[in-house]
């Protein structure tokens, strides 16, 4: 019987982290050696646990997960990294490819997709979830963006992007209306269109999206 792929999982959401760890442990060819809330002291954890694959949530507090990935790779060039994210933009995918990620799986996908990515990484291959594959050209061991970076924010009009930026800055709709010289009803209409186009129906998530797209600074 082959040796199981050892996995270190890092996700700051306890429910997600624990559920993933339990599910992965059910796979006979995967062994979870650690489940952490952040990537601080990543080198100490790598020395202690020696995982084959690092599953790293992109939306972690503190330092950039891509910086953590570079640090991890500098310590162990053979380490395979699979990014896990609630977000999907070309900028994020490009950043993951830049640190030679073995995979990128969005949280909208079934957990079996993450299992596939871990197995592929353990074999020295790459695997990206189907929604990510639509944006890239994938070979057996390499991948690159299929076109110049474009994002879901490109679906928005200039006015919608400006409304989104103001909303992400914490402005109430009445303030946005005053700032842009439009009616509150028009702001409401723009917000509806923004949410429909982005598939996001929560103000907090809209703010996160705006930050990820560079429309506002965190």
N, CA, C and O of each residue as an XYZ file, in Angstrom:
872
protein
N       0.851     -1.200      0.000
C       0.000      0.000      0.000
C       0.878      1.238      0.000
O       1.856      1.298      0.745
N       0.546      2.236     -0.829
C       1.362      3.442     -0.923
C       1.219      4.290      0.330
O       0.231      4.195      1.057
N       2.237      5.129      0.568
C       2.227      6.010      1.740
C       1.230      7.140      1.494
O       1.256      7.747      0.423
N       0.347      7.444      2.459
C      -0.628      8.526      2.274
C       0.055      9.881      2.075
O       1.152     10.116      2.582
N      -0.602     10.754      1.338
C      -0.128     12.122      1.164
C      -0.386     12.880      2.461
O      -1.523     12.930      2.930
N       0.644     13.464      3.040
C       0.465     14.218      4.287
C       0.106     15.666      3.959
O       0.711     16.289      3.087
N      -0.889     16.188      4.674
C      -1.452     17.504      4.361
C      -1.467     18.391      5.596
O      -1.886     17.974      6.676
N      -1.002     19.625      5.416
C      -1.153     20.666      6.430
C      -2.205     21.640      5.906
O      -2.049     22.208      4.825
N      -3.267     21.830      6.668
C      -4.396     22.662      6.268
C      -4.386     23.966      7.066
O      -4.299     23.948      8.294
N      -4.476     25.097      6.362
C      -4.516     26.399      7.035
C      -5.725     27.177      6.543
O      -5.803     27.555      5.374
N      -6.679     27.415      7.459
C      -7.893     28.184      7.165
C      -8.334     28.832      8.462
O      -8.410     28.165      9.494
N      -8.627     30.133      8.424
C      -8.934     30.833      9.666
C     -10.354     30.616     10.167
O     -10.671     31.010     11.290
N     -11.211     30.003      9.371
C     -12.575     29.718      9.805
C     -12.622     28.328     10.441
O     -12.422     27.319      9.764
N     -12.888     28.289     11.739
C     -12.821     27.030     12.486
C     -13.774     25.975     11.937
O     -13.400     24.809     11.806
N     -15.002     26.375     11.616
C     -15.971     25.408     11.107
C     -15.501     24.795      9.791
O     -15.581     23.582      9.596
N     -15.013     25.644      8.893
C     -14.520     25.157      7.601
C     -13.293     24.277      7.802
O     -13.197     23.187      7.238
N     -12.364     24.761      8.608
C     -11.116     24.031      8.854
C     -11.382     22.643      9.441
O     -10.838     21.646      8.967
N     -12.214     22.591     10.465
C     -12.489     21.318     11.127
C     -13.251     20.362     10.212
O     -12.977     19.163     10.182
N     -14.209     20.910      9.470
C     -14.986     20.064      8.553
C     -14.103     19.493      7.451
O     -14.222     18.320      7.099
N     -13.214     20.327      6.907
C     -12.293     19.853      5.874
C     -11.355     18.788      6.415
O     -11.122     17.765      5.771
N     -10.820     19.037      7.604
C      -9.889     18.071      8.200
C     -10.568     16.719      8.412
O      -9.994     15.673      8.108
N     -11.786     16.748      8.932
C     -12.509     15.489      9.168
C     -12.783     14.759      7.854
O     -12.617     13.543      7.760
N     -13.203     15.516      6.846
C     -13.518     14.889      5.554
C     -12.272     14.323      4.891
O     -12.309     13.221      4.344
N     -11.189     15.051      4.930
C      -9.957     14.570      4.300
C      -9.425     13.320      4.994
O      -8.858     12.437      4.350
N      -9.609     13.252      6.301
C      -9.135     12.093      7.052
C      -9.869     10.814      6.670
O      -9.386      9.713      6.936
N     -11.031     10.958      6.049
C     -11.781      9.787      5.610
C     -11.153      9.113      4.402
O     -11.444      7.955      4.101
N     -10.280      9.857      3.705
C      -9.626      9.299      2.523
C      -8.423      8.454      2.950
O      -7.551      8.953      3.661
N      -8.359      7.195      2.535
C      -7.266      6.314      2.980
C      -5.885      6.739      2.499
O      -4.873      6.359      3.089
N      -5.841      7.533      1.417
C      -4.551      7.936      0.854
C      -4.165      9.362      1.238
O      -3.223      9.924      0.679
N      -4.897      9.950      2.199
C      -4.590     11.316      2.669
C      -4.498     11.313      4.185
O      -5.341     10.736      4.872
N      -3.455     11.970      4.700
C      -3.290     12.059      6.158
C      -3.106     13.526      6.536
O      -2.145     14.164      6.106
N      -4.023     14.061      7.337
C      -3.932     15.446      7.791
C      -3.011     15.501      9.007
O      -3.321     14.949     10.062
N      -1.877     16.176      8.842
C      -0.899     16.235      9.935
C      -1.067     17.485     10.789
O      -0.467     17.596     11.858
N      -1.885     18.427     10.316
C      -2.113     19.643     11.086
C      -3.218     20.476     10.458
O      -3.416     20.446      9.243
N      -3.940     21.226     11.296
C      -4.986     22.136     10.830
C      -4.858     23.415     11.641
O      -5.167     23.440     12.832
N      -4.396     24.487     10.982
C      -4.058     25.730     11.671
C      -4.971     26.877     11.253
O      -5.593     26.847     10.191
N      -5.035     27.888     12.116
C      -5.888     29.045     11.858
C      -5.185     30.153     11.086
O      -5.854     31.022     10.526
N      -3.860     30.149     11.041
C      -3.130     31.188     10.319
C      -1.768     30.664      9.907
O      -1.348     29.581     10.315
N      -1.079     31.464      9.081
C       0.205     31.046      8.530
C       1.391     31.634      9.287
O       2.529     31.546      8.825
N       1.128     32.240     10.465
C       2.232     32.743     11.271
C       3.087     31.570     11.739
O       2.571     30.484     12.003
N       4.386     31.795     11.840
C       5.323     30.740     12.242
C       5.256     29.540     11.296
O       5.413     28.394     11.719
N       5.020     29.819     10.008
C       4.852     28.749      9.035
C       6.075     27.850      8.946
O       5.939     26.638      8.783
N       7.273     28.428      9.050
C       8.476     27.606      8.945
C       8.588     26.628     10.114
O       8.976     25.476      9.924
N       8.251     27.084     11.321
C       8.271     26.191     12.478
C       7.302     25.041     12.281
O       7.617     23.897     12.610
N       6.121     25.339     11.745
C       5.114     24.284     11.537
C       5.566     23.302     10.460
O       5.315     22.101     10.565
N       6.227     23.810      9.430
C       6.711     22.927      8.366
C       7.813     22.015      8.882
O       7.846     20.829      8.554
N       8.712     22.564      9.688
C       9.774     21.737     10.254
C       9.206     20.660     11.169
O       9.688     19.528     11.197
N       8.177     21.035     11.911
C       7.582     20.115     12.873
C       6.758     19.019     12.198
O       6.793     17.864     12.623
N       6.018     19.378     11.147
C       5.024     18.467     10.580
C       5.434     17.835      9.251
O       4.924     16.773      8.893
N       6.337     18.466      8.523
C       6.858     17.956      7.244
C       5.766     17.472      6.294
O       5.798     16.315      5.877
N       4.808     18.313      5.942
C       3.735     17.872      5.031
C       4.230     17.758      3.598
O       5.206     18.398      3.207
N       3.537     16.932      2.825
C       3.791     16.858      1.384
C       3.061     17.985      0.667
O       3.558     18.551     -0.306
N       1.858     18.302      1.175
C       0.993     19.305      0.537
C       0.516     20.305      1.579
O       0.087     19.931      2.670
N       0.597     21.568      1.228
C       0.072     22.642      2.068
C      -1.191     23.178      1.415
O      -1.141     23.700      0.301
N      -2.339     23.053      2.107
C      -3.594     23.624      1.628
C      -3.766     24.962      2.341
O      -3.926     25.007      3.560
N      -3.733     26.040      1.580
C      -3.642     27.378      2.147
C      -4.805     28.251      1.694
O      -4.972     28.509      0.502
N      -5.604     28.701      2.653
C      -6.706     29.615      2.349
C      -6.131     30.968      1.931
O      -5.204     31.477      2.561
N      -6.682     31.541      0.876
C      -6.182     32.820      0.372
C      -6.591     33.982      1.275
O      -5.852     34.958      1.404
N      -7.757     33.880      1.894
C      -8.287     35.001      2.674
C      -7.911     34.874      4.147
O      -8.787     34.834      5.010
N      -6.622     34.810      4.436
C      -6.139     34.690      5.812
C      -5.835     36.063      6.396
O      -5.450     36.976      5.665
N      -6.002     36.216      7.702
C      -5.581     37.470      8.335
C      -4.060     37.547      8.373
O      -3.380     36.525      8.293
N      -3.534     38.749      8.492
C      -2.091     38.898      8.607
C      -1.402     38.967      7.262
O      -1.977     39.463      6.293
N      -0.166     38.473      7.192
C       0.635     38.560      5.969
C      -0.037     37.889      4.784
O      -0.875     37.005      4.957
N       0.330     38.308      3.582
C      -0.214     37.728      2.361
C       0.037     36.227      2.319
O       1.145     35.776      2.609
N      -0.986     35.444      1.960
C      -0.785     33.996      1.828
C       0.217     33.663      0.727
O       0.853     32.609      0.763
N       0.359     34.552     -0.245
C       1.326     34.310     -1.314
C       2.757     34.502     -0.784
O       3.674     33.790     -1.193
N       2.938     35.469      0.128
C       4.239     35.616      0.780
C       4.538     34.393      1.641
O       5.671     33.911      1.680
N       3.506     33.894      2.333
C       3.677     32.680      3.142
C       4.050     31.505      2.253
O       4.874     30.672      2.629
N       3.443     31.438      1.075
C       3.755     30.352      0.138
C       5.204     30.438     -0.343
O       5.896     29.424     -0.434
N       5.655     31.657     -0.649
C       7.049     31.826     -1.080
C       8.010     31.405      0.025
O       9.010     30.734     -0.231
N       7.701     31.803      1.252
C       8.543     31.438      2.386
C       8.567     29.927      2.559
O       9.622     29.336      2.790
N       7.401     29.308      2.447
C       7.313     27.859      2.580
C       8.123     27.157      1.496
O       8.812     26.173      1.765
N       8.037     27.665      0.273
C       8.778     27.076     -0.848
C      10.281     27.257     -0.685
O      11.065     26.392     -1.076
N      10.678     28.389     -0.104
C      12.113     28.611      0.105
C      12.662     27.621      1.124
O      13.822     27.216      1.043
N      11.830     27.234      2.079
C      12.234     26.242      3.078
C      12.241     24.840      2.486
O      13.151     24.054      2.748
N      11.220     24.529      1.683
C      11.081     23.192      1.105
C      10.619     23.328     -0.343
O       9.416     23.373     -0.604
N      11.568     23.393     -1.297
C      11.207     23.564     -2.705
C      10.285     22.467     -3.237
O       9.569     22.675     -4.216
N      10.305     21.299     -2.592
C       9.467     20.193     -3.041
C       8.055     20.228     -2.502
O       7.223     19.404     -2.881
N       7.771     21.184     -1.613
C       6.440     21.301     -1.030
C       5.428     21.686     -2.104
O       5.681     22.574     -2.917
N       4.292     21.017     -2.099
C       3.220     21.326     -3.038
C       2.181     22.195     -2.335
O       1.798     21.912     -1.200
N       1.729     23.241     -3.002
C       0.782     24.170     -2.385
C      -0.510     24.212     -3.198
O      -0.497     24.429     -4.410
N      -1.610     24.002     -2.506
C      -2.939     24.112     -3.107
C      -3.661     25.256     -2.411
O      -3.858     25.223     -1.196
N      -4.054     26.268     -3.177
C      -4.780     27.401     -2.604
C      -6.274     27.102     -2.580
O      -6.829     26.498     -3.498
N      -6.898     27.545     -1.503
C      -8.343     27.398     -1.317
C      -8.913     28.801     -1.151
O      -8.407     29.583     -0.345
N      -9.954     29.127     -1.899
C     -10.426     30.515     -1.867
C     -11.920     30.647     -2.126
O     -12.503     29.893     -2.905
N     -12.526     31.623     -1.455
C     -13.916     31.984     -1.747
C     -13.977     32.937     -2.928
O     -15.060     33.245     -3.426
N     -12.807     33.411     -3.384
C     -12.746     34.410     -4.446
C     -12.106     33.824     -5.693
O     -11.275     32.918     -5.620
N     -12.510     34.357     -6.834
C     -11.910     33.935     -8.094
C     -11.736     35.148     -8.994
O     -12.697     35.636     -9.590
N     -10.505     35.628     -9.087
C     -10.166     36.698    -10.023
C      -8.878     36.294    -10.733
O      -8.098     35.491    -10.222
N      -8.672     36.858    -11.906
C      -7.442     36.545    -12.625
C      -6.214     36.976    -11.835
O      -5.176     36.316    -11.896
N      -6.322     38.088    -11.085
C      -5.181     38.551    -10.294
C      -4.771     37.509     -9.250
O      -3.585     37.253     -9.044
N      -5.768     36.917     -8.598
C      -5.464     35.910     -7.582
C      -4.898     34.647     -8.214
O      -3.939     34.068     -7.702
N      -5.484     34.222     -9.316
C      -4.974     33.039    -10.008
C      -3.553     33.287    -10.486
O      -2.690     32.418    -10.367
N      -3.310     34.483    -11.031
C      -1.972     34.835    -11.510
C      -0.971     34.818    -10.363
O       0.157     34.355    -10.534
N      -1.374     35.321     -9.188
C      -0.495     35.316     -8.017
C      -0.199     33.892     -7.572
O       0.925     33.580     -7.177
N      -1.210     33.027     -7.637
C      -1.006     31.622     -7.273
C      -0.045     30.938     -8.241
O       0.824     30.172     -7.824
N      -0.204     31.215     -9.524
C       0.698     30.634    -10.525
C       2.119     31.148    -10.349
O       3.084     30.427    -10.602
N       2.245     32.403     -9.912
C       3.570     33.013     -9.738
C       4.369     32.329     -8.637
O       5.600     32.336     -8.673
N       3.686     31.739     -7.658
C       4.402     31.024     -6.594
C       4.398     29.518     -6.848
O       4.646     28.718     -5.946
N       4.109     29.151     -8.106
C       4.162     27.754     -8.544
C       3.204     26.858     -7.755
O       3.568     25.771     -7.305
N       1.987     27.340     -7.603
C       0.974     26.539     -6.912
C       0.663     25.279     -7.708
O       0.676     25.278     -8.938
N       0.388     24.225     -6.984
C      -0.010     22.966     -7.624
C      -1.515     22.907     -7.842
O      -2.016     22.036     -8.554
N      -2.235     23.843     -7.220
C      -3.673     23.831     -7.392
C      -4.319     25.085     -6.855
O      -3.727     25.823     -6.067
N      -5.548     25.314     -7.295
C      -6.367     26.440     -6.833
C      -7.798     25.942     -6.904
O      -8.314     25.635     -7.978
N      -8.433     25.866     -5.736
C      -9.798     25.346     -5.646
C     -10.680     26.395     -4.981
O     -10.329     26.926     -3.928
N     -11.806     26.689     -5.584
C     -12.718     27.653     -4.974
C     -13.664     26.932     -4.011
O     -13.975     25.753     -4.183
N     -14.107     27.665     -3.006
C     -14.979     27.081     -1.986
C     -16.386     26.833     -2.498
O     -17.206     26.240     -1.795
N     -16.676     27.278     -3.712
C     -17.977     26.985     -4.316
C     -18.034     25.547     -4.833
O     -19.106     25.038     -5.160
N     -16.873     24.903     -4.900
C     -16.788     23.553     -5.438
C     -17.050     22.500     -4.356
O     -16.864     22.777     -3.171
N     -17.479     21.295     -4.752
C     -17.630     20.199     -3.793
C     -16.274     19.848     -3.193
O     -15.236     20.076     -3.814
N     -16.285     19.297     -1.991
C     -15.025     18.979     -1.327
C     -14.233     17.923     -2.093
O     -13.011     17.854     -1.969
N     -14.921     17.102     -2.884
C     -14.206     16.107     -3.690
C     -13.232     16.774     -4.655
O     -12.236     16.167     -5.048
N     -13.512     18.015     -5.037
C     -12.600     18.742     -5.921
C     -11.285     19.015     -5.206
O     -10.216     18.911     -5.808
N     -11.356     19.364     -3.921
C     -10.136     19.570     -3.142
C      -9.380     18.262     -2.985
O      -8.151     18.243     -3.047
N     -10.101     17.174     -2.782
C      -9.463     15.852     -2.678
C      -8.683     15.549     -3.956
O      -7.546     15.079     -3.896
N      -9.292     15.816     -5.110
C      -8.609     15.599     -6.394
C      -7.347     16.441     -6.500
O      -6.313     15.968     -6.970
N      -7.439     17.709     -6.054
C      -6.283     18.602     -6.130
C      -5.147     18.096     -5.240
O      -3.982     18.126     -5.637
N      -5.483     17.637     -4.054
C      -4.464     17.128     -3.125
C      -3.804     15.879     -3.697
O      -2.583     15.732     -3.639
N      -4.602     14.996     -4.240
C      -4.040     13.769     -4.832
C      -3.119     14.095     -5.998
O      -2.042     13.515     -6.131
N      -3.557     15.039     -6.852
C      -2.716     15.431     -7.980
C      -1.413     16.046     -7.485
O      -0.339     15.721     -7.991
N      -1.502     16.921     -6.510
C      -0.307     17.559     -5.956
C       0.634     16.531     -5.364
O       1.850     16.628     -5.529
N       0.078     15.548     -4.677
C       0.902     14.500     -4.078
C       1.661     13.692     -5.109
O       2.700     13.106     -4.805
N       1.144     13.658     -6.337
C       1.812     12.936     -7.438
C       2.704     13.856     -8.269
O       3.249     13.447     -9.295
N       2.846     15.104     -7.815
C       3.686     16.041     -8.543
C       2.999     16.675     -9.734
O       3.657     17.245    -10.604
N       1.683     16.580     -9.778
C       0.922     17.175    -10.871
C       0.158     18.396    -10.369
O       0.240     18.756     -9.194
N      -0.584     19.026    -11.275
C      -1.358     20.198    -10.891
C      -2.831     19.935    -11.145
O      -3.200     19.143    -12.012
N      -3.666     20.616    -10.367
C      -5.111     20.479    -10.549
C      -5.789     21.777    -10.120
O      -5.562     22.276     -9.018
N      -6.617     22.308    -11.003
C      -7.388     23.515    -10.707
C      -8.864     23.186    -10.866
O      -9.259     22.476    -11.791
N      -9.677     23.711     -9.950
C     -11.103     23.419    -10.017
C     -11.674     23.920    -11.337
O     -11.119     24.840    -11.937
N     -12.778     23.329    -11.804
C     -13.313     23.661    -13.139
C     -13.531     25.150    -13.384
O     -13.279     25.632    -14.489
N     -13.993     25.887    -12.375
C     -14.226     27.312    -12.586
C     -12.923     28.073    -12.774
O     -12.903     29.114    -13.429
N     -11.831     27.563    -12.205
C     -10.515     28.173    -12.409
C      -9.956     27.764    -13.765
O      -9.343     28.575    -14.460
N     -10.167     26.506    -14.140
C      -9.665     26.015    -15.426
C     -10.216     26.812    -16.597
O      -9.580     26.899    -17.647
N     -11.396     27.394    -16.421
C     -11.986     28.189    -17.497
C     -11.151     29.425    -17.805
O     -11.280     30.015    -18.878
N     -10.289     29.819    -16.859
C      -9.484     31.034    -17.026
C      -8.038     30.740    -17.451
O      -7.299     31.662    -17.795
N      -7.634     29.477    -17.431
C      -6.224     29.157    -17.655
C      -6.048     28.035    -18.672
O      -6.997     27.340    -19.036
N      -4.810     27.883    -19.113
C      -4.417     26.752    -19.947
C      -3.606     25.831    -19.055
O      -2.578     26.235    -18.513
N      -4.064     24.589    -18.898
C      -3.451     23.664    -17.950
C      -2.717     22.559    -18.682
O      -3.288     21.883    -19.538
N      -1.422     22.374    -18.336
C      -0.664     21.225    -18.779
C      -0.589     20.234    -17.633
O      -1.263     20.407    -16.618
N       0.216     19.205    -17.783
C       0.314     18.215    -16.707
C       1.003     18.793    -15.487
O       0.633     18.490    -14.352
N       2.023     19.640    -15.724
C       2.799     20.169    -14.599
C       2.897     21.691    -14.591
O       3.502     22.258    -13.682
N       2.322     22.356    -15.572
C       2.367     23.815    -15.617
C       1.008     24.369    -16.037
O       0.178     23.660    -16.607
N       0.804     25.642    -15.746
C      -0.443     26.313    -16.149
C      -0.169     27.795    -16.311
O       0.747     28.335    -15.691
N      -0.959     28.452    -17.142
C      -0.841     29.898    -17.286
C      -2.192     30.460    -17.678
O      -3.048     29.737    -18.188
N      -2.386     31.744    -17.444
C      -3.646     32.391    -17.796
C      -3.872     32.294    -19.297
O      -2.940     32.433    -20.089
N      -5.125     32.053    -19.678
C      -5.441     31.868    -21.088
C      -5.529     33.187    -21.851
O      -5.523     33.198    -23.082
N      -5.610     34.312    -21.110
C      -5.708     35.618    -21.761
C      -5.164     36.659    -20.810
O      -4.767     36.342    -19.689
N      -5.147     37.887    -21.252
C      -4.745     38.972    -20.376
C      -5.703     39.028    -19.191
O      -6.899     38.788    -19.355
N      -5.189     39.347    -17.986
C      -6.061     39.343    -16.809
C      -7.336     40.155    -17.007
O      -7.304     41.299    -17.459
N      -8.473     39.523    -16.652
C      -9.754     40.193    -16.650
C     -10.513     39.673    -15.446
O     -10.255     38.558    -14.992
N     -11.410     40.426    -14.937
C     -12.086     40.036    -13.711
C     -13.578     40.273    -13.833
O     -14.060     40.878    -14.790
N     -14.304     39.774    -12.822
C     -15.736     39.988    -12.815
C     -16.080     41.467    -12.732
O     -17.171     41.871    -13.136
N     -15.171     42.276    -12.218
C     -15.454     43.713    -12.154
C     -15.580     44.311    -13.548
O     -16.164     45.382    -13.711
N     -15.036     43.626    -14.564
C     -15.183     44.099    -15.941
C     -16.622     44.006    -16.420
O     -16.987     44.610    -17.428
N     -17.449     43.238    -15.688
C     -18.861     43.145    -16.028
C     -19.619     44.417    -15.652
O     -20.724     44.662    -16.138
N     -19.012     45.218    -14.782
C     -19.673     46.414    -14.269
C     -19.410     47.621    -15.155
O     -18.360     47.731    -15.787
N     -20.377     48.519    -15.189
C     -20.168     49.800    -15.863
C     -19.299     50.681    -14.965
O     -19.095     50.377    -13.790
N     -18.792     51.772    -15.533
C     -17.977     52.694    -14.737
C     -18.762     53.224    -13.537
O     -18.228     53.330    -12.433
N     -20.032     53.554    -13.766
C     -20.858     54.075    -12.674
C     -21.075     52.999    -11.604
O     -21.037     53.299    -10.410
N     -21.298     51.764    -12.019
C     -21.498     50.674    -11.050
C     -20.236     50.432    -10.236
O     -20.310     50.160     -9.037
N     -19.078     50.529    -10.881
C     -17.816     50.369    -10.142
C     -17.656     51.478     -9.111
O     -17.181     51.238     -8.001
N     -18.054     52.694     -9.480
C     -17.947     53.818     -8.548
C     -18.902     53.643     -7.375
O     -18.538     53.924     -6.233
N     -20.123     53.180     -7.645
C     -21.072     52.910     -6.563
C     -20.530     51.812     -5.651
O     -20.611     51.918     -4.428
N     -19.985     50.769     -6.245
C     -19.410     49.682     -5.450
C     -18.274     50.198     -4.575
O     -18.165     49.825     -3.407
N     -17.433     51.053     -5.139
C     -16.319     51.601     -4.370
C     -16.829     52.390     -3.164
O     -16.305     52.253     -2.059
N     -17.845     53.208     -3.382
C     -18.397     54.015     -2.284
C     -19.032     53.122     -1.215
O     -18.863     53.359     -0.019
N     -19.753     52.111     -1.649
C     -20.376     51.177     -0.705
C     -19.301     50.467      0.114
O     -19.443     50.296      1.325
N     -18.217     50.052     -0.565
C     -17.132     49.348      0.118
C     -16.401     50.246      1.109
O     -15.794     49.761      2.063
N     -16.461     51.552      0.881
C     -15.848     52.502      1.810
C     -16.723     52.734      3.049
O     -16.350     53.477      3.957
N     -17.888     52.084      3.068
C     -18.750     52.164      4.246
C     -19.829     53.218      4.171
O     -20.500     53.493      5.166
N     -20.003     53.813      3.004
C     -21.013     54.857      2.864
C     -22.417     54.266      2.805
O     -22.625     53.215      2.199
N     -23.384     54.940      3.436
C     -24.790     54.583      3.294
C     -25.254     54.995      1.894
O     -24.635     55.840      1.247
N     -26.339     54.392      1.443
C     -26.822     54.681      0.087
C     -27.150     56.164     -0.091
O     -26.931     56.724     -1.166
N     -27.671     56.795      0.953
C     -27.980     58.224      0.867
C     -26.717     59.048      0.668
O     -26.712     60.026     -0.081
N     -25.624     58.636      1.360
C     -24.343     59.324      1.197
C     -23.794     59.130     -0.211
O     -23.256     60.058     -0.815
N     -23.937     57.908     -0.725
C     -23.472     57.617     -2.088
C     -24.222     58.497     -3.086
O     -23.632     59.057     -4.010
N     -25.517     58.605     -2.882
C     -26.340     59.433     -3.770
C     -25.862     60.885     -3.765
O     -25.748     61.500     -4.826
N     -25.581     61.438     -2.579
C     -25.098     62.806     -2.474
C     -23.726     62.962     -3.111
O     -23.452     63.942     -3.804
N     -22.876     61.987     -2.865
C     -21.509     62.040     -3.387
C     -21.493     62.026     -4.911
O     -20.706     62.735     -5.538
N     -22.371     61.210     -5.504
C     -22.363     61.051     -6.958
C     -23.385     61.922     -7.673
O     -23.430     61.959     -8.903
N     -24.209     62.625     -6.891
C     -25.194     63.507     -7.495
C     -26.314     62.769     -8.189
O     -26.810     63.209     -9.226
N     -26.715     61.643     -7.615
C     -27.807     60.852     -8.175
C     -28.818     60.573     -7.063
O     -28.553     60.867     -5.898
N     -29.957     60.015     -7.410
C     -30.989     59.745     -6.408
C     -30.697     58.443     -5.671
O     -29.965     57.582     -6.160
N     -31.282     58.318     -4.490
C     -31.137     57.074     -3.725
C     -31.737     55.905     -4.507
O     -31.217     54.790     -4.467
N     -32.825     56.168     -5.211
C     -33.448     55.123     -6.027
C     -32.494     54.625     -7.105
O     -32.445     53.431     -7.400
N     -31.741     55.547     -7.689
C     -30.757     55.154     -8.710
C     -29.637     54.336     -8.080
O     -29.168     53.362     -8.669
N     -29.209     54.730     -6.887
C     -28.188     53.948     -6.171
C     -28.705     52.542     -5.911
O     -27.978     51.567     -6.102
N     -29.958     52.430     -5.475
C     -30.570     51.124     -5.247
C     -30.540     50.272     -6.517
O     -30.229     49.081     -6.481
N     -30.869     50.910     -7.629
C     -30.884     50.180     -8.903
C     -29.483     49.703     -9.277
O     -29.307     48.573     -9.732
N     -28.482     50.575     -9.081
C     -27.101     50.180     -9.364
C     -26.680     49.016     -8.464
O     -26.039     48.070     -8.921
N     -27.044     49.092     -7.190
C     -26.676     48.025     -6.246
C     -27.279     46.686     -6.656
O     -26.631     45.643     -6.566
N     -28.521     46.731     -7.103
C     -29.186     45.512     -7.577
C     -28.452     44.919     -8.764
O     -28.225     43.710     -8.816
N     -28.078     45.759     -9.718
C     -27.354     45.286    -10.903
C     -25.970     44.735    -10.522
O     -25.535     43.712    -11.050
N     -25.299     45.416     -9.614
C     -23.974     44.964     -9.165
C     -24.066     43.567     -8.563
O     -23.282     42.681     -8.902
N     -25.024     43.383     -7.676
C     -25.175     42.084     -7.010
C     -25.540     40.985     -7.991
O     -25.050     39.861     -7.887
N     -26.404     41.314     -8.945
C     -26.799     40.322     -9.950
C     -25.612     39.917    -10.821
O     -25.412     38.735    -11.099
N     -24.829     40.902    -11.248
C     -23.694     40.625    -12.132
C     -22.595     39.836    -11.419
O     -21.971     38.956    -12.011
N     -22.365     40.158    -10.144
C     -21.278     39.525     -9.399
C     -21.715     38.255     -8.693
O     -20.877     37.463     -8.263
N     -23.015     38.056     -8.571
C     -23.503     36.899     -7.834
C     -23.223     37.009     -6.349
O     -23.066     35.996     -5.668
N     -23.161     38.232     -5.842
C     -22.893     38.500     -4.427
C     -24.068     39.291     -3.867
O     -24.471     40.305     -4.437
N     -24.615     38.823     -2.748
C     -25.811     39.472     -2.207
C     -25.638     39.853     -0.738
O     -26.598     39.846      0.033
N     -24.428     40.177     -0.368
C     -24.117     40.542      1.012
C     -23.140     41.706      0.976
O     -22.153     41.663      0.241
N     -23.402     42.753      1.765
C     -22.569     43.961      1.724
C     -21.129     43.676      2.149
O     -20.190     44.231      1.578
N     -20.957     42.818      3.145
C     -19.601     42.479      3.606
C     -18.819     41.812      2.480
O     -17.658     42.143      2.242
N     -19.467     40.867      1.786
C     -18.790     40.181      0.692
C     -18.512     41.123     -0.478
O     -17.506     40.978     -1.172
N     -19.407     42.089     -0.691
C     -19.143     43.098     -1.726
C     -17.896     43.901     -1.380
O     -17.088     44.222     -2.252
N     -17.749     44.222     -0.099
C     -16.567     44.964      0.342
C     -15.312     44.137      0.118
O     -14.309     44.647     -0.382
N     -15.364     42.856      0.489
C     -14.218     41.973      0.262
C     -13.864     41.905     -1.223
O     -12.692     41.937     -1.599
N     -14.899     41.810     -2.057
C     -14.677     41.753     -3.499
C     -13.986     43.024     -3.987
O     -13.027     42.959     -4.756
N     -14.478     44.183     -3.535
C     -13.901     45.457     -3.960
C     -12.439     45.573     -3.552
O     -11.621     46.116     -4.294
N     -12.112     45.058     -2.363
C     -10.723     45.069     -1.902
C      -9.870     44.164     -2.779
O      -8.781     44.544     -3.209
N     -10.384     42.948     -3.042
C      -9.639     41.991     -3.854
C      -9.387     42.522     -5.270
O      -8.349     42.248     -5.872
N     -10.359     43.288     -5.792
C     -10.224     43.815     -7.143
C      -9.422     45.116     -7.189
O      -9.173     45.661     -8.264
N      -9.019     45.609     -6.010
C      -8.231     46.826     -5.968
C      -9.034     48.096     -6.109
O      -8.468     49.163     -6.343
N     -10.375     48.000     -5.969
C     -11.208     49.199     -6.064
C     -11.082     50.074     -4.838
O     -11.244     51.291     -4.919
N     -10.792     49.461     -3.697
C     -10.530     50.192     -2.464
C      -9.387     49.507     -1.749
O      -9.071     48.349     -2.022
N      -8.772     50.228     -0.834
C      -7.706     49.652     -0.019
C      -8.287     49.178      1.303
O      -9.156     49.845      1.865
N      -7.817     48.016      1.823
C      -8.328     47.521      3.107
C      -7.924     48.437      4.251
O      -8.268     48.174      5.403
